[in-house]
Amino acid sequence: MEGFLYQATIYLAAAVIAVPISARLGFGSVLGYLAAGILIGPVFGLVGTETQDLQHFAEFGVVMMLFLIGLELEPRALWDMRHRLLGLGGSQVVLTTFAIMAGFMAIGQSWSVALAAGLILALSSTAIVLQTLSEKGLMQTPGGRSAFSVLLTQDIAVIPMLAGLPLLAAPLLMRANEDGSLTRAADDHAAEAHHGVSLVEGLPGWGVTLVTLGAVAAVILVGVYLTAPVFRFIHAARLREMYTALALGIVVGIATLMNMVGLSPALGTFLAGVVLANSEFKHELESDIEPFKGLLLGLFFITVGAGINFSVLFRDPVTILGMAFGLMLIKGLVLFVIGRISGLKRRRLMLFTLSLAQAGEFGFVLLSFSGQLNVLPAALSEQLLLVIALTMLITPLLFLLYDYLSKKMGEPGVGEEREADDIDEEGPVIIAGIGRFGQIVNRLVQSSGVKTVVLDHDMETIEVMRRFGFKGYFGDPTRPDILRAAGLDSARVLVAAMDSPESVTELVRYARKQRPELHIVARAHDRRHVYALYQAGADDIVRETFDSSLRAGRYVLENTGFSEYEAAKMEETFYHHDRETVRELAELWDPNVPGDQNPEYVARAKELEKDLEVALQSLLHKDEDEAA
């Protein structure tokens, strides 16, 4: 117990000291965790071999992270990603595997060893990349979503890799036992496997397939039909810790089931997250899982740093560093080519290439598995272990390089427009424009549990939103293709809240033409803009300063002799009268004639103004009579 507390103190203290320093220096939390691990492991020797056991435990942070990512994706959005998963992800895994295989064969390795090394090193670090993309607000950019698609494909690819690696195994050495019998090393690993419960062990191929599909179906059915009743049952207890226990139980239970059928726990929990994305308890699950995800991911990064064997590096630094940088170069070239073919350009292509050029944590799993099967020589396994760790250590520096190059590239030049984001979701409410007006609307609607799809043509505004945890897409809301991608054909409400009055009017006119039944709420710059929006087909028109000016007028009345009740009634009367006035004058307004040169408009405006004075005076006299 004392030893456990000592180790816990070391790990926590290292994280608490190193990570804030790294974050304040602009290096991000991942590099801080890695540095903390290097300090307490190779440098000061405060931790030892227990880091390997901790690493297996800490990898559960990746499982939780993919569950949370799944909660942000609706099933339809995942289906829309199928082309990225098969195109970007599939081509990256295949091309990178064969490119690395060719490199190892060129230095004299056999084809089986080279292929195994290619499979192991083709994977990238889900933990580091997704954590850093989230911290920097890059997850929803086209480059970020493309990187996520590749990572998800890689997680899926781990399953056939685990199944295929035994086929590459060299004949295992025989070992003489004390009783004179002979056994193979594989027998030991088979015995170890029996310690875990398996639902597919000993089944024929078709049986394994049925059980695996049944496990996936069970995850989906439980998520759809049982989660809500269980949450309501827990709610009756009114104990906050029960929500946390249930959230952890869901993730741990699904991960266990996936292990029992031979699937990736990360893949299973991601699927569960997608199933629960539309659940009314989505935000409850997120808030309960998030702290555990952060701590476990941090522990994972620390163990990676602590597990780096620098003695191997110092023994042959040229070979190790050459392999690490050669790997990142090969992967970077493959990523650049497939990213370019898929249409990524400039910053998004640079982000896609630099973010995925490292090896990943699943490489540790496959490397250990390959060693047990005698697929790779022991010396090569030791070198590859260090190469994987070094490339992961270098990755945060590549993100810093991306930040530097992005600033150097500056804004798009004259005649060069920044490409719009790919929109992969729809919602009942589309908010076009997220400035000081639209952001209030968005916060109110989202806080009320209604999903919104936010569009804005200002990239800086979108990036600020993302840093505060709000999802938004960069693009011109007046473009028909962007509106269709955002779900104009199925939305219930469109909020036109851009800064440009002309853009708002254009958007309202187009949306009304495409969807006559759509409810359109529009932001008006002034009264003339109100008239234009009425003619364009807006249902509700909100002058951006009208309500605030009306409230200011009420405060003036309250401080010039009127009671709060009288001021409030006069404000209400003015409000209703002005709305009717605007509707009437909109019928007389001619956009081609200035208002003061339109006789009918001027005459009716004067009449309505007198009607307002009469209405307010009548209200005052009525209150005086009632008081008397």
C-alpha positions in Angstrom: 0.0 0.0 0.0 2.8 2.4 0.9 4.6 1.6 -2.4 1.4 2.3 -4.3 0.9 5.7 -2.6 4.5 6.6 -3.2 4.2 5.9 -6.9 0.9 7.7 -7.1 2.5 10.8 -5.5 5.4 10.7 -7.9 3.2 10.5 -11.0 0.7 13.2 -9.8 3.5 15.6 -8.6 5.3 15.2 -11.9 2.1 16.0 -13.9 1.1 18.9 -11.7 4.5 20.5 -12.1 5.4 19.8 -15.7 2.1 20.2 -17.5 1.2 23.7 -16.4 4.8 24.9 -17.3 4.5 23.3 -20.7 1.1 24.8 -21.3 2.3 28.3 -20.3 5.2 28.0 -22.6 2.8 27.2 -25.4 3.9 23.6 -25.9 0.6 22.0 -24.9 -0.3 19.4 -22.3 0.9 16.3 -24.2 4.5 17.4 -24.4 4.3 18.3 -20.7 3.1 14.8 -19.8 5.8 13.2 -21.9 8.5 15.4 -20.3 7.2 14.5 -16.8 7.6 10.8 -17.7 11.1 11.3 -19.0 12.1 13.1 -15.8 10.7 10.6 -13.3 11.9 7.6 -15.4 15.1 7.7 -17.5 16.5 10.9 -15.9 15.9 10.5 -12.1 14.9 6.9 -11.9 12.0 7.5 -9.6 9.8 4.9 -11.3 10.7 1.5 -12.7 9.2 -1.5 -14.5 5.7 -0.8 -13.2 5.3 1.7 -16.0 4.5 -1.1 -18.4 1.6 -2.4 -16.3 0.4 1.2 -15.7 0.5 1.8 -19.5 -2.0 -1.0 -20.1 -4.3 0.5 -17.5 -3.8 4.1 -18.8 -4.7 3.1 -22.3 -8.2 3.0 -21.1 -8.1 6.8 -21.4 -8.0 6.3 -25.2 -11.1 4.2 -24.9 -12.9 6.9 -22.9 -11.8 9.5 -25.4 -13.2 7.7 -28.3 -16.5 7.2 -26.4 -16.7 11.0 -25.9 -15.9 11.6 -29.6 -18.7 9.2 -30.5 -21.1 11.2 -28.4 -20.4 14.2 -30.6 -21.2 12.2 -33.8 -24.6 11.3 -34.9 -25.1 8.0 -36.9 -25.8 10.0 -40.0 -22.6 12.0 -39.6 -20.7 8.7 -39.3 -22.3 7.4 -42.4 -21.4 10.6 -44.2 -17.8 10.0 -43.2 -17.7 6.6 -45.0 -15.8 8.0 -48.0 -13.1 9.4 -45.8 -12.9 6.2 -43.8 -12.5 4.0 -46.9 -10.6 6.5 -49.0 -8.3 8.5 -46.8 -8.1 5.9 -44.0 -7.9 2.8 -46.1 -5.4 4.2 -48.5 -3.2 5.5 -45.7 -3.0 2.2 -43.9 -2.3 0.2 -47.1 0.2 2.6 -48.8 2.1 3.3 -45.6 2.4 -0.4 -44.7 3.9 -1.3 -48.1 6.1 1.8 -48.2 7.6 0.9 -44.8 7.8 -2.7 -45.8 9.8 -1.7 -48.9 12.2 0.3 -46.7 12.9 -2.6 -44.3 13.4 -5.0 -47.2 15.9 -2.5 -48.7 18.0 -2.9 -45.6 18.0 -6.6 -45.7 15.0 -7.8 -43.7 12.9 -10.7 -44.8 9.5 -9.9 -46.4 7.6 -11.3 -43.3 9.5 -9.2 -40.9 9.2 -6.1 -43.1 5.5 -6.6 -43.5 5.0 -7.0 -39.7 7.0 -3.8 -39.1 5.0 -2.0 -41.8 1.7 -3.0 -40.2 2.9 -1.9 -36.7 4.3 1.4 -37.8 1.5 2.4 -40.2 -0.7 3.3 -37.2 -0.6 6.8 -35.6 -1.2 8.0 -32.1 -5.0 8.4 -31.5 -4.3 9.7 -28.0 -1.8 12.4 -28.8 -3.4 13.6 -32.1 -7.0 13.9 -30.8 -6.0 15.4 -27.5 -3.9 18.1 -29.3 -6.5 18.8 -32.0 -9.1 19.3 -29.3 -6.8 21.6 -27.2 -6.0 23.7 -30.3 -9.7 23.9 -31.5 -8.7 22.1 -34.7 -11.0 19.0 -34.5 -13.8 20.5 -36.6 -11.5 21.9 -39.3 -11.4 19.8 -42.6 -7.8 18.8 -41.8 -8.8 17.8 -38.3 -11.8 15.7 -39.4 -9.7 14.1 -42.1 -7.1 13.1 -39.5 -9.9 11.8 -37.2 -11.2 9.6 -40.1 -7.7 8.1 -40.6 -7.3 7.4 -36.9 -10.7 5.7 -36.7 -9.9 3.6 -39.7 -6.6 2.6 -38.1 -8.4 1.6 -34.9 -10.6 -0.7 -37.0 -7.6 -2.0 -38.9 -6.0 -3.2 -35.6 -8.5 -6.1 -35.6 -7.4 -7.8 -38.9 -3.8 -6.9 -38.0 -4.0 -8.9 -34.8 -5.6 -11.8 -36.7 -3.0 -11.7 -39.5 0.3 -11.3 -37.5 0.4 -15.0 -36.4 0.5 -16.0 -40.1 3.9 -14.1 -40.3 5.4 -15.9 -37.3 8.7 -17.8 -37.8 8.9 -21.4 -36.4 9.1 -21.1 -32.6 11.9 -22.6 -30.7 11.4 -25.8 -28.7 12.2 -25.8 -25.0 13.1 -28.8 -22.9 11.1 -29.1 -19.6 12.4 -30.6 -16.4 10.5 -33.9 -17.1 12.2 -34.2 -20.4 9.2 -33.2 -22.5 9.4 -30.5 -25.2 7.1 -27.5 -25.5 6.9 -24.5 -27.8 7.0 -20.9 -26.5 3.5 -20.4 -28.0 2.1 -22.9 -25.5 3.0 -20.4 -22.7 1.2 -17.6 -24.4 -1.8 -19.8 -25.0 -1.9 -20.7 -21.3 -1.8 -17.0 -20.5 -4.7 -16.3 -22.8 -6.8 -18.7 -20.8 -6.7 -16.3 -17.9 -9.0 -14.0 -19.8 -12.6 -14.9 -20.6 -13.3 -15.3 -24.3 -16.7 -15.8 -26.0 -15.1 -16.9 -29.3 -12.4 -19.3 -28.2 -12.8 -22.7 -29.8 -15.6 -21.6 -32.1 -15.5 -22.2 -35.9 -15.2 -19.2 -38.2 -18.9 -18.7 -38.7 -19.5 -19.0 -34.9 -16.9 -16.3 -34.3 -18.6 -14.1 -36.8 -22.1 -14.6 -35.3 -20.9 -13.9 -31.7 -19.0 -10.8 -32.8 -22.0 -9.4 -34.7 -24.2 -10.3 -31.7 -21.9 -8.3 -29.4 -22.1 -5.3 -31.7 -25.9 -5.6 -31.9 -26.1 -5.9 -28.1 -24.2 -2.6 -27.7 -26.6 -0.9 -30.1 -29.8 -2.3 -28.6 -28.7 -1.5 -25.0 -27.8 2.0 -26.0 -31.1 2.6 -27.8 -33.5 0.9 -25.4 -32.0 0.4 -22.0 -29.9 3.5 -21.3 -32.8 5.9 -20.8 -34.7 3.6 -18.3 -31.6 2.9 -16.3 -30.7 6.6 -16.1 -34.2 7.4 -14.9 -33.9 4.7 -12.3 -30.6 6.2 -11.1 -32.1 9.7 -11.1 -34.7 8.5 -8.5 -31.9 7.9 -6.0 -30.7 11.6 -6.3 -27.1 10.6 -5.6 -24.6 12.4 -7.9 -22.0 9.6 -7.6 -24.5 7.1 -9.1 -24.4 9.0 -12.4 -20.6 8.7 -12.4 -20.8 5.0 -11.5 -23.3 4.3 -14.3 -21.3 6.3 -16.9 -18.1 4.4 -16.0 -20.0 1.1 -15.9 -21.2 1.7 -19.5 -17.7 2.3 -20.8 -16.0 -0.4 -18.8 -18.8 -2.9 -19.6 -18.6 -2.3 -23.3 -14.8 -2.4 -23.4 -14.9 -5.8 -21.5 -17.5 -7.2 -24.0 -15.4 -6.1 -27.0 -12.3 -7.8 -25.4 -14.3 -11.0 -24.9 -15.1 -11.2 -28.6 -11.7 -10.1 -29.8 -12.6 -6.6 -31.0 -10.9 -3.3 -30.1 -12.4 -1.8 -26.9 -11.8 1.7 -28.3 -13.9 0.8 -31.4 -16.7 -0.6 -29.3 -17.0 2.4 -27.0 -16.8 4.7 -30.0 -19.8 2.8 -31.5 -21.7 3.1 -28.2 -21.0 6.9 -28.1 -22.4 7.3 -31.6 -25.5 5.3 -30.6 -26.0 7.6 -27.6 -25.3 10.8 -29.5 -29.0 11.7 -29.7 -29.7 10.6 -26.1 -31.2 13.1 -23.6 -28.4 12.0 -21.2 -25.6 12.8 -23.6 -24.3 15.8 -21.7 -24.6 13.9 -18.4 -22.3 11.2 -19.8 -19.8 13.7 -21.1 -19.5 15.6 -17.8 -19.0 12.3 -15.8 -16.5 10.7 -18.1 -14.4 13.8 -19.1 -12.3 14.0 -15.8 -11.4 10.3 -15.9 -10.5 10.5 -19.6 -8.1 13.5 -19.0 -6.3 11.8 -16.0 -5.9 8.4 -17.7 -4.7 10.0 -20.9 -2.2 12.1 -19.0 -1.0 8.9 -17.1 -0.6 7.2 -20.5 1.6 9.9 -21.8 3.7 9.9 -18.7 4.2 6.1 -19.0 5.3 6.6 -22.6 7.9 9.1 -21.5 9.0 7.0 -18.5 9.3 3.9 -20.7 11.8 5.3 -23.2 15.0 3.3 -23.0 17.7 5.9 -23.7 20.5 3.3 -23.3 19.4 1.7 -26.6 19.4 5.2 -28.2 22.9 6.0 -26.9 24.2 2.6 -28.0 23.3 3.2 -31.6 22.0 6.8 -32.0 22.4 7.0 -35.8 20.3 3.9 -36.5 17.6 4.8 -34.0 17.2 8.4 -35.0 17.5 7.5 -38.7 14.7 5.0 -38.3 12.5 7.5 -36.4 13.0 10.4 -38.9 12.8 8.0 -41.9 9.5 6.7 -40.6 8.0 10.1 -40.2 9.3 11.1 -43.6 7.7 8.1 -45.3 4.4 8.6 -43.5 4.5 12.3 -44.2 5.0 11.7 -47.9 2.1 9.2 -48.1 -0.2 11.5 -46.1 0.7 14.5 -48.3 -0.1 12.5 -51.5 -3.4 11.1 -50.4 -4.4 14.4 -48.8 -3.6 16.2 -52.0 -5.6 13.7 -54.0 -8.6 14.0 -51.7 -8.6 17.8 -52.2 -6.9 19.1 -49.0 -4.9 22.3 -49.6 -2.7 24.7 -47.7 -3.3 24.7 -43.9 -5.6 21.7 -43.9 -3.1 19.6 -45.9 -0.3 20.7 -43.7 -2.3 19.8 -40.5 -3.3 16.5 -42.0 0.3 15.6 -42.9 2.1 16.8 -39.8 -0.5 15.5 -37.2 -0.4 11.8 -38.4 3.3 11.3 -39.2 4.2 9.5 -35.9 3.7 5.9 -34.8 1.0 5.2 -32.3 0.2 3.6 -29.0 -1.4 0.6 -30.7 2.0 0.0 -32.1 3.1 -1.0 -28.5 0.3 -3.6 -28.4 1.1 -5.1 -31.8 4.9 -5.0 -31.1 4.4 -7.0 -27.8 2.1 -9.4 -29.6 4.7 -9.8 -32.4 7.4 -10.5 -29.9 5.4 -13.3 -28.3 4.7 -14.9 -31.7 8.4 -14.6 -32.7 7.4 -12.5 -35.7 10.1 -10.0 -35.1 13.7 -10.5 -33.8 14.2 -9.3 -30.2 16.8 -6.7 -31.2 14.5 -5.2 -33.8 11.6 -5.2 -31.4 13.6 -3.2 -28.9 14.6 -0.7 -31.6 11.1 -0.3 -32.9 9.8 0.2 -29.3 12.1 3.2 -29.0 11.3 4.5 -32.5 7.6 4.5 -31.6 8.2 6.4 -28.4 10.5 8.9 -30.0 8.0 9.7 -32.8 5.3 10.2 -30.3 7.6 12.5 -28.3 8.3 14.6 -31.5 4.6 15.0 -32.4 3.8 17.9 -30.2 6.8 19.7 -31.8 5.2 19.1 -35.2 2.0 20.8 -34.0 4.1 23.8 -32.9 5.7 23.7 -36.4 2.2 23.8 -37.9 1.3 26.8 -35.7 4.4 28.6 -36.8 3.9 27.9 -40.5 0.3 28.8 -40.3 1.2 32.3 -39.0 3.9 32.6 -41.7 1.4 31.8 -44.4 -0.8 34.6 -43.2 -4.3 35.2 -44.5 -5.4 34.2 -48.0 -4.1 36.6 -50.7 -6.1 38.7 -53.1 -8.4 36.6 -55.2 -7.6 33.5 -53.0 -10.4 32.4 -50.8 -10.1 30.1 -47.8 -12.0 26.9 -48.5 -15.2 26.3 -46.6 -15.4 23.5 -44.0 -17.0 20.2 -44.8 -20.2 20.1 -42.8 -21.0 16.6 -41.5 -24.1 17.2 -39.4 -27.6 18.6 -39.5 -29.9 20.0 -36.9 -33.4 21.5 -36.6 -31.9 25.1 -36.3 -29.4 26.7 -38.6 -27.8 29.8 -37.3 -26.0 31.8 -40.1 -23.7 34.3 -38.4 -22.2 34.0 -35.0 -21.3 37.6 -34.1 -22.6 39.5 -31.1 -26.2 38.9 -32.2 -26.0 35.2 -33.3 -23.9 34.0 -30.4 -26.6 35.0 -27.9 -29.3 33.2 -30.0 -27.0 30.1 -30.2 -26.2 30.0 -26.5 -29.9 30.3 -25.5 -31.1 27.6 -28.0 -28.3 25.2 -27.3 -28.6 25.6 -23.5 -32.3 24.7 -23.9 -31.3 21.4 -25.4 -32.0 22.2 -29.1 -29.2 21.3 -31.5 -27.9 24.0 -33.8 -25.7 24.1 -36.9 -23.6 27.3 -36.8 -22.2 28.9 -40.0 -20.0 31.9 -40.3 -17.7 33.4 -42.9 -15.2 34.7 -40.3 -12.6 32.0 -39.5 -11.3 33.9 -36.5 -14.8 33.9 -35.0 -15.2 30.2 -35.6 -11.9 29.4 -34.0 -12.8 31.5 -30.9 -16.1 29.6 -30.6 -14.2 26.3 -30.8 -11.8 27.3 -28.0 -14.8 27.8 -25.8 -16.3 24.4 -26.7 -18.9 25.5 -29.2 -19.1 23.8 -32.6 -19.2 25.9 -35.7 -18.4 25.7 -39.4 -16.5 28.1 -41.6 -18.2 29.0 -44.8 -20.3 31.6 -46.6 -23.9 31.1 -45.3 -25.3 32.5 -48.6 -23.8 29.7 -50.7 -26.5 27.1 -51.7 -24.1 24.2 -51.3 -23.2 25.1 -47.8 -26.8 25.6 -46.8 -27.7 22.2 -48.2 -24.9 20.5 -46.4 -26.0 22.2 -43.1 -29.5 20.7 -43.6 -31.6 23.4 -45.2 -33.9 20.8 -46.7 -34.9 19.4 -43.3 -34.3 22.3 -40.8 -37.3 23.8 -38.9 -35.8 27.2 -38.3 -33.2 29.4 -40.0 -31.7 32.3 -38.1 -30.1 34.9 -40.5 -27.8 36.8 -38.2 -24.9 38.0 -40.3 -23.4 41.5 -40.0 -24.1 42.4 -43.6 -27.7 43.5 -44.2 -27.3 42.6 -47.9 -26.2 39.1 -47.1 -29.1 38.6 -44.6 -31.6 39.7 -47.2 -30.0 37.5 -49.9 -30.1 34.5 -47.5 -33.7 35.0 -46.5 -34.8 35.4 -50.2 -33.0 32.2 -51.2 -34.2 30.2 -48.2 -37.8 31.2 -48.7 -37.7 30.3 -52.4 -36.2 26.8 -51.5 -38.4 26.1 -48.5 -41.7 28.0 -48.4 -42.7 26.3 -45.1 -39.4 27.1 -43.3 -39.6 29.5 -40.3 -37.1 32.3 -40.8 -35.9 34.6 -38.1 -33.8 37.5 -39.5 -31.6 40.2 -37.9 -32.4 43.7 -39.2 -29.9 46.5 -39.3 -32.5 49.3 -39.3 -36.1 50.0 -40.3 -35.4 50.1 -44.0 -33.8 46.7 -43.7 -36.9 45.5 -41.9 -39.0 46.4 -45.0 -36.6 44.5 -47.3 -36.7 41.4 -45.1 -40.6 41.5 -45.1 -40.5 41.5 -48.8 -37.9 38.8 -48.9 -40.1 36.5 -46.8 -38.8 36.5 -43.2 -41.3 35.4 -40.6 -39.8 37.1 -37.5 -37.6 40.2 -37.9 -35.6 41.5 -35.0 -34.0 44.9 -35.2 -30.6 44.5 -33.5 -31.0 47.6 -31.3 -34.7 47.9 -31.0 -35.3 45.9 -27.8 -32.3 47.3 -26.0 -33.3 50.9 -26.9 -36.9 50.2 -25.8 -35.6 49.0 -22.4 -33.4 52.1 -22.1 -36.4 54.3 -22.8 -38.3 52.5 -20.0 -35.5 53.3 -17.5 -35.7 57.0 -18.6 -39.4 57.0 -17.9 -38.9 55.4 -14.5 -36.6 58.2 -13.5 -38.7 61.1 -14.8 -41.8 60.7 -12.6 -43.5 57.5 -13.9 -43.9 54.4 -11.8 -42.4 51.2 -12.8 -45.8 49.8 -13.7 -46.6 52.9 -15.9 -43.2 52.8 -17.6 -43.6 49.0 -18.3 -47.2 49.5 -19.7 -46.0 52.3 -22.0 -43.1 50.2 -23.1 -45.4 47.4 -24.0 -47.8 49.7 -25.8 -45.0 51.2 -27.8 -43.7 47.8 -28.7 -47.0 46.4 -30.1 -47.8 49.7 -31.9 -44.3 49.8 -33.5 -44.6 46.3 -34.8 -48.0 47.1 -36.4 -46.6 50.3 -37.8 -43.7 48.5 -39.5 -46.0 45.9 -41.0 -48.2 48.7 -42.5 -45.3 50.8 -43.8 -43.6 47.8 -45.3 -46.6 47.6 -47.7 -45.9 51.2 -48.8 -42.1 51.1 -48.9 -40.5 51.2 -52.3 -36.8 50.2 -52.3 -36.2 52.3 -55.4 -37.5 55.5 -53.8 -36.1 57.2 -50.7 -38.5 57.1 -47.8 -38.8 60.9 -47.4 -39.7 61.2 -51.1 -42.5 58.6 -51.0 -45.6 60.7 -50.3 -47.9 57.8 -49.3 -45.2 56.4 -47.0 -44.6 59.8 -45.3 -48.3 60.5 -44.8 -49.0 57.2 -43.3 -46.0 57.4 -41.0 -47.2 60.7 -39.6 -50.7 59.3 -39.0 -49.3 56.3 -37.2 -47.1 58.5 -35.0 -50.1 60.5 -33.9 -51.9 57.2 -33.2 -49.0 56.3 -30.9 -49.2 59.5 -29.0 -53.0 59.1 -28.5 -52.5 55.5 -27.4 -49.9 56.5 -24.7 -52.0 59.4 -23.5 -55.1 57.3 -23.3 -53.1 54.7 -21.2 -52.0 57.4 -18.8 -55.6 58.8 -18.3 -56.9 55.3 -17.8 -54.4 54.6 -15.1 -55.2 58.0 -13.4 -59.0 57.2 -13.5 -58.5 53.8 -12.0 -56.3 55.3 -9.3 -59.0 57.9 -8.5 
